[in-house]
Structures are given as structure tokens and as C-alpha cells.
Amino acid sequence: MTYLSLRIRNGTSADAESIAALHTASWRSAYAELMPAAYLEGPLAAEHIDKWRVRTTARSDDRCLLLAEQDGELRGFVHLDTAADGRVHVDNLHARPGHVGTGVGRTLLHHGFAWAARRHPGQDVYLEVLRGNARAISFYERAGGLRTAERPLRMAAGFTLTEFEYTWPAATVGRHQDGRPASDTVPPPAVG
């Protein structure tokens, strides 16, 4: 099922707490088997609140924060920024647990690609996904992402996981310039 009435808008500082709450709920759902429960149920929520308070007050043309809402409720968000090498980084892409698989993530990913194509033409887009997040990996591969790297991810909480990097070449991203999907895909679970 795809949400026909999904509203996409830019995030603001007034959205920080609702973004942080969705981000935390998404991690707790998607990463329950991948991260220590003490971390997911402990300091994670406070870390996300701090992160989103800072991010939503920082203004930059090299960042994009888009929210997906339906019936006044935040259903998902995507945050992109520009990496030091010039590529566009999908730092976060999350659909609210219970709404994964409904088109929220797919819609946000396509809007993120459209922003990247307009603001950073000719640049690849990439993201990282945890090795154990099979649903996300499957989605990104079906969405045309190419696995371009594998590396350890050292978490500030003191544990290390493995992440894969997926990249969409600039030519693929450029097909999204008008905001419409280039192909029919399935929305992803949590990333970032």
C-alpha cells in the first residue's frame, strides 16, 4: 500500500523531538538483534535528541532534511549531507515502525535523490547500512544501489559493527531530478 496523501516538507527546529523519537523507535525496531539492548534502551534516546536539536538548528545549503507526514503524524524522514569527497551522503532514512513497507521510505529516498540531483549535479549518492540489516540491504540492492565498500563501524557506546556502503551513480540519481521515481521499488527499513 502506498500513501497517496503523504506530505513531504522540510524539517525545522520545531521537529527535533519528533524526529529523535522516530529515529530511536526505528533503531529499537530494526537493530534489536544487532545492537546491545542496554544501548538501545539506555542512552540512545538522549543521543538522538541531542543530535536532532543540533542538526535542525544548523542552516546549510549542503544539507537536506525532509519529513513525510500523513494525517498530522510524522511517518518518516531522510537527512542528506555532503561528504568531504563531494558525494552526497544519505545519513539517515527511517520510516516509523509499523509503516515500513508502505511507500514512506521509497518516497523519501526519491525526494532525497531529487534534491541531490538539483543541488549537487553529477555527484554520486551513498549511504551505509549495517551488515545484519537484511531487509534494508535487499531494498537498496533492488533500488539500484551498488555495494562499494565494507568497513567496521565503531559506535561511541563502545561496540563495533560491520557496515556496507551502497552507492547510486550520478547518472542514476540524475533521473530523479523532477522528484518522480525512476523505477518502482520497495521502501527500506531503518538506516543511519
Backbone hydrogen bonds, N-H to C=O, Kabsch-Sander energy under -0.5 kcal/mol:
donor,donor_aa,acceptor,acceptor_aa,energy
3,Y,102,T,-0.7
4,L,2,T,-0.7
6,L,3,Y,-0.6
7,R,69,E,-3.3
8,I,6,L,-0.5
9,R,67,L,-2.1
11,G,65,L,-2.5
15,D,12,T,-1.9
16,A,13,S,-1.2
19,I,15,D,-2.6
20,A,16,A,-2.6
21,A,17,E,-2.2
22,L,18,S,-2.1
23,H,19,I,-3.0
24,T,20,A,-2.5
25,A,21,A,-2.4
26,S,22,L,-2.7
27,W,23,H,-2.3
28,R,24,T,-2.6
29,S,25,A,-1.8
30,A,26,S,-3.1
31,Y,27,W,-2.7
32,A,29,S,-0.6
34,L,31,Y,-1.4
35,M,31,Y,-2.4
39,Y,36,P,-0.7
40,L,36,P,-2.2
41,E,37,A,-2.9
42,G,38,A,-0.6
44,L,39,Y,-1.6
45,A,42,G,-0.7
47,E,43,P,-2.3
48,H,44,L,-2.5
49,I,45,A,-2.2
50,D,46,A,-2.4
51,K,47,E,-2.6
52,W,48,H,-2.6
53,R,49,I,-2.1
54,V,50,D,-1.9
55,R,51,K,-2.6
56,T,52,W,-2.0
57,T,53,R,-0.6
57,T,54,V,-0.9
58,A,54,V,-1.4
63,R,60,S,-1.0
64,C,80,L,-2.5
66,L,78,V,-2.5
67,L,9,R,-3.5
68,A,76,G,-2.8
69,E,7,R,-2.9
69,E,67,L,-0.5
70,Q,73,E,-2.1
73,E,70,Q,-2.1
75,R,68,A,-3.3
76,G,68,A,-1.3
77,F,94,H,-2.1
78,V,66,L,-2.2
79,H,92,N,-2.5
80,L,64,C,-2.7
81,D,89,H,-2.2
82,T,62,D,-0.7
83,A,81,D,-0.5
83,A,87,R,-2.9
86,G,83,A,-2.1
88,V,124,D,-2.7
89,H,81,D,-3.3
90,V,88,V,-0.5
90,V,126,Y,-3.2
91,D,79,H,-1.6
91,D,89,H,-1.2
92,N,79,H,-1.7
93,L,191,V,-1.9
94,H,77,F,-2.5
96,R,75,R,-3.4
99,H,96,R,-2.8
102,T,99,H,-1.4
104,V,99,H,-0.5
107,T,103,G,-2.3
108,L,104,V,-2.4
109,L,105,G,-2.8
110,H,106,R,-2.3
111,H,107,T,-2.2
112,G,108,L,-2.6
113,F,109,L,-2.5
114,A,110,H,-2.2
115,W,111,H,-2.3
116,A,112,G,-2.5
117,A,113,F,-2.8
118,R,114,A,-2.0
119,R,115,W,-3.1
120,H,116,A,-2.5
123,Q,120,H,-1.6
125,V,168,W,-2.3
126,Y,88,V,-2.7
127,L,166,Y,-2.0
129,V,164,F,-2.4
131,R,162,T,-2.9
133,N,130,L,-2.1
134,A,132,G,-1.7
137,I,133,N,-2.4
138,S,134,A,-2.5
139,F,135,R,-2.2
140,Y,136,A,-2.9
141,E,137,I,-2.2
142,R,138,S,-2.3
143,A,139,F,-2.2
144,G,141,E,-1.4
145,G,140,Y,-2.9
146,L,167,T,-2.7
148,T,146,L,-0.5
148,T,165,E,-2.5
149,A,165,E,-1.1
151,R,163,E,-2.4
153,L,161,L,-3.6
154,R,152,P,-0.6
155,M,153,L,-0.8
155,M,159,F,-3.0
158,G,155,M,-2.2
161,L,153,L,-2.4
163,E,151,R,-2.9
164,F,129,V,-3.1
165,E,149,A,-2.6
166,Y,127,L,-2.5
167,T,146,L,-2.4
168,W,125,V,-3.5
172,T,169,P,-0.8
173,V,169,P,-2.2
174,G,170,A,-2.8
175,R,171,A,-0.7
175,R,172,T,-0.8
176,H,173,V,-2.2
177,Q,174,G,-1.5
179,G,176,H,-2.9
185,T,183,S,-0.5
191,V,93,L,-1.2
